[in-house]
């Protein structure tokens, strides 16, 4: 018995250390205070999928780009209309009006009955005047005539709806629109001989109006 006590005394420190090593682990596993384990106590890769409760993680727990985007949702309702913007600058708008000389003899070769110089641009056009028969043309001939508007490049910008037979003095109307070259706009008229009459027509009071606009839009 004395030998046992002597052994215990000589190895007391070793036995105490063994007791603490064995008993301390059990204490830590069973009696850890709440919220006492943090990042410093976790080994690398200590938390695995098996240790994470399904459905417990949030999108904020993942790094940007780690989660795949879901399908695009349905379009939401339209938002309210925005405020009306400021009015833009006023576009170009200039009117050119001229009354041609009277009388003008109109024969088989087209002749200018009114004209005006304009800058290049888009124009709406209207023109009017009176046509009378002279000579044989005044004796019931059924010759026809036509009037139209040309720009400086000889492009037809406006026409009468069709050729008109002259049975008596009558008013004509030419309307149209187009891109005009810079230069002279000309209202032209010519006789279309049907019955071989020698007498030409006489034009009086031709008026040409050209209004410059910002743009021309076709329906």
Secondary structure, 3 states (H helix, E strand, C coil): CHHHHHHHHHCHHHHHHHHHHHHHHHHHHHHCCCCCCCHHHCCCCCCCHHHCCCCCCCHHHCCCCCCCCCCCCCCCCCCCCCCCCCCCCCCCCEEEEEECCCCEEECCCCEEEEEEEECCEEEEEEEEEEEEECHHHHCCCCCEEEEEEECCCCCEEEECCCCEECCCCEEEEEEEEEEECCEEEEEEEEEECCCCCCCCEEEEEEEEEEEEECCCCCC
